[in-house]
């Protein structure tokens, strides 16, 4: 009983503590502080990573890598209270690399495994078959665009982030984010409507990426 009570007290203490307090403890090497940061933000990051990648297992790997990177660089975080956005930026950067790797594997004829977190797969149980089919078309369309364009569209249209949050997570300007979202929307509309999709061009975006 004593252990259970102690654990409950620790969780309540974490709930009462802000990210800045937990970050300060984590920087000092406090394992509890790091564990509480993970508990607080892992689910949010997993939802983003899994949906962006369309694969839950890969999403879990990304989240683990996110926290490894974050804890290594935690002392460089200028605004501890803005931790969630910073973690999201690291996650998105890692997702972007994974998407590019997956694209290369497909080009080489190598399969990374079944996607189990696509928009179609994550649709609510009562979703009509026609709607699932349309979501599958959206998934297919997003697979045709660059990693940068796909991520921006998903963060805005699926995750519901504000444009400024999308720009921060993607490490680029607001204007670039708007352009990427518009490009993805054009491809999605064309593909879902059965029209020919425009060629994907990622060249202009490469110089604007920000490493975590």
C-alpha positions as CSV (number, residue, x, y, z in Angstrom):
1,X,0.0,0.0,0.0
2,X,2.8,2.4,0.8
3,X,4.4,2.0,-2.6
4,X,1.0,2.6,-4.3
5,X,0.4,5.7,-2.2
6,X,3.9,7.0,-3.0
7,X,3.4,6.4,-6.7
8,X,0.1,8.2,-6.6
9,X,1.6,11.2,-4.8
10,X,4.4,11.4,-7.4
11,X,1.9,11.4,-10.2
12,X,-0.1,14.1,-8.5
13,X,3.1,16.1,-8.0
14,X,3.8,15.8,-11.7
15,X,0.3,17.0,-12.5
16,X,0.9,20.1,-10.3
17,X,4.3,20.8,-11.8
18,X,4.7,22.7,-15.0
19,X,6.9,21.6,-17.9
20,X,9.5,24.2,-16.8
21,X,9.9,22.6,-13.4
22,X,10.1,19.1,-14.8
23,X,12.6,20.2,-17.4
24,X,14.8,21.7,-14.7
25,X,14.8,18.4,-12.8
26,X,15.4,16.4,-15.9
27,X,18.4,18.6,-16.8
28,X,19.9,17.8,-13.4
29,X,19.6,14.1,-14.3
30,X,16.5,13.4,-12.2
31,X,14.9,10.2,-13.5
32,X,11.5,11.0,-12.1
33,X,11.4,14.3,-13.9
34,X,12.3,12.6,-17.2
35,X,9.7,9.9,-16.7
36,X,7.0,12.5,-16.0
37,X,7.9,14.4,-19.1
38,X,7.6,11.2,-21.1
39,X,4.3,10.3,-19.5
40,X,2.9,13.8,-20.2
41,X,3.9,14.2,-23.8
42,X,4.4,10.7,-25.3
43,X,0.8,10.0,-26.3
44,X,0.5,13.4,-28.1
45,X,3.7,12.8,-30.0
46,X,2.7,9.2,-30.8
47,X,-0.6,10.3,-32.3
48,X,1.2,12.7,-34.6
49,X,4.0,10.3,-35.6
50,X,1.8,7.3,-36.2
51,X,-0.7,9.3,-38.4
52,X,2.0,11.0,-40.3
53,X,3.8,7.7,-41.0
54,X,0.7,5.6,-41.3
55,X,2.3,3.0,-39.1
56,X,2.0,2.7,-35.3
57,X,5.2,0.7,-34.7
58,X,7.2,3.2,-36.6
59,X,5.5,6.0,-34.7
60,X,6.5,4.4,-31.4
61,X,10.1,4.2,-32.6
62,X,10.0,7.9,-33.5
63,X,8.7,8.8,-30.1
64,X,11.5,6.9,-28.4
65,X,14.0,8.6,-30.6
66,X,12.4,12.0,-29.9
67,X,12.9,11.7,-26.2
68,X,16.5,10.3,-26.6
69,X,17.3,13.4,-28.7
70,X,15.4,15.8,-26.4
71,X,17.1,14.6,-23.2
72,X,20.5,15.0,-24.9
73,X,19.7,18.6,-25.9
74,X,17.4,19.6,-23.0
75,X,19.9,22.1,-21.6
76,X,19.8,24.0,-24.9
77,X,16.0,24.6,-24.7
78,X,15.6,28.3,-24.3
79,X,11.9,28.2,-23.2
80,X,11.2,25.2,-21.0
81,X,7.5,26.1,-20.9
82,X,7.3,25.7,-24.7
83,X,8.5,22.1,-24.4
84,X,5.6,20.4,-26.2
85,X,6.2,22.5,-29.4
86,X,9.9,21.8,-29.3
87,X,9.3,18.0,-28.9
88,X,6.8,18.2,-31.8
89,X,9.5,19.8,-33.9
90,X,11.9,17.0,-33.2
91,X,9.3,14.4,-33.9
92,X,8.4,16.0,-37.2
93,X,12.0,16.2,-38.2
94,X,12.5,12.5,-37.5
95,X,9.3,11.6,-39.3
96,X,10.4,13.6,-42.3
97,X,13.6,11.5,-42.5
98,X,11.6,8.3,-42.0
99,X,9.2,9.2,-44.8
100,X,12.0,9.9,-47.2
101,X,13.6,6.6,-46.3
102,X,10.3,4.8,-46.9
103,X,10.0,6.4,-50.3
104,X,13.5,5.2,-51.2
105,X,12.6,1.7,-50.1
106,X,9.5,1.7,-52.3
107,X,11.6,2.9,-55.2
108,X,13.9,0.0,-54.6
109,X,11.0,-2.4,-54.4
110,X,11.4,-3.0,-50.7
111,X,8.4,-3.2,-48.4
112,X,8.5,-1.6,-44.9
113,X,5.5,-3.6,-43.8
114,X,1.7,-3.0,-43.6
115,X,0.5,0.5,-42.7
116,X,-1.9,0.3,-39.8
117,X,-2.4,3.9,-38.9
118,X,-3.5,5.4,-42.2
119,X,-6.5,7.8,-42.3
120,X,-8.7,4.9,-43.7
121,X,-7.5,2.5,-41.0
122,X,-8.1,5.0,-38.2
123,X,-11.6,5.9,-39.3
124,X,-14.4,5.4,-36.7
125,X,-16.0,2.0,-36.6
126,X,-19.3,3.4,-38.0
127,X,-17.7,5.1,-41.0
128,X,-19.5,4.3,-44.2
129,X,-17.7,2.2,-46.8
130,X,-17.7,5.1,-49.3
131,X,-16.1,7.4,-46.8
132,X,-13.4,4.8,-46.0
133,X,-12.8,4.5,-49.8
134,X,-12.4,8.3,-50.0
135,X,-10.0,8.3,-47.1
136,X,-8.0,5.6,-48.8
137,X,-7.7,7.8,-51.8
138,X,-6.5,10.7,-49.6
139,X,-3.9,8.3,-48.1
140,X,-2.8,7.4,-51.6
141,X,-2.6,11.0,-52.7
142,X,-0.5,12.0,-49.7
143,X,1.9,9.2,-50.6
144,X,2.6,11.0,-53.9
145,X,3.8,14.2,-52.4
146,X,7.0,15.1,-50.7
147,X,7.6,14.5,-47.0
148,X,7.5,18.2,-46.3
149,X,4.2,18.8,-48.1
150,X,2.5,15.7,-46.5
151,X,3.6,16.7,-43.0
152,X,2.3,20.2,-43.3
153,X,-1.1,19.1,-44.6
154,X,-1.5,16.4,-42.0
155,X,-0.6,18.7,-39.1
156,X,-3.0,21.3,-40.2
157,X,-5.9,19.2,-41.6
158,X,-5.8,16.1,-39.5
159,X,-4.1,17.2,-36.2
160,X,-5.8,20.6,-36.3
161,X,-2.7,22.6,-35.4
162,X,-2.8,26.4,-36.0
163,X,-0.7,27.6,-38.9
164,X,1.9,29.1,-36.6
165,X,2.2,25.8,-34.7
166,X,2.6,23.9,-38.0
167,X,5.3,26.3,-39.1
168,X,7.1,25.9,-35.7
169,X,6.8,22.1,-35.9
170,X,8.1,22.0,-39.5
171,X,10.9,24.5,-38.8
172,X,10.0,26.8,-41.6
173,X,8.2,30.1,-42.3
174,X,4.5,30.7,-42.2
175,X,4.5,31.5,-45.9
176,X,6.2,28.2,-46.7
177,X,3.7,26.2,-44.6
178,X,0.8,27.8,-46.4
179,X,2.4,27.0,-49.7
180,X,3.0,23.4,-48.7
181,X,-0.6,22.9,-47.4
182,X,-2.0,24.4,-50.6
183,X,0.2,22.1,-52.7
184,X,-1.0,19.1,-50.8
185,X,-4.6,20.2,-51.0
186,X,-4.4,20.5,-54.7
187,X,-3.1,17.0,-55.1
188,X,-5.6,15.5,-52.7
189,X,-8.5,17.2,-54.5
190,X,-7.3,16.1,-57.8
191,X,-6.7,12.6,-56.8
192,X,-9.9,12.1,-54.9
193,X,-11.8,13.6,-57.8
194,X,-10.1,11.2,-60.2
195,X,-8.1,13.9,-62.0
196,X,-4.4,13.7,-62.9
197,X,-2.1,14.8,-60.0
198,X,0.6,17.4,-60.5
199,X,4.2,16.4,-60.2
200,X,5.7,16.7,-56.7
201,X,8.5,19.2,-56.3
202,X,10.4,19.3,-53.0
203,X,13.5,21.3,-54.2
204,X,12.6,24.7,-52.8
205,X,11.8,23.3,-49.4
206,X,15.1,21.5,-48.7
207,X,17.0,24.7,-47.8
208,X,14.3,25.7,-45.2
209,X,14.4,22.6,-43.1
210,X,15.6,22.9,-39.5
211,X,17.3,20.1,-37.7
212,X,16.0,19.4,-34.2
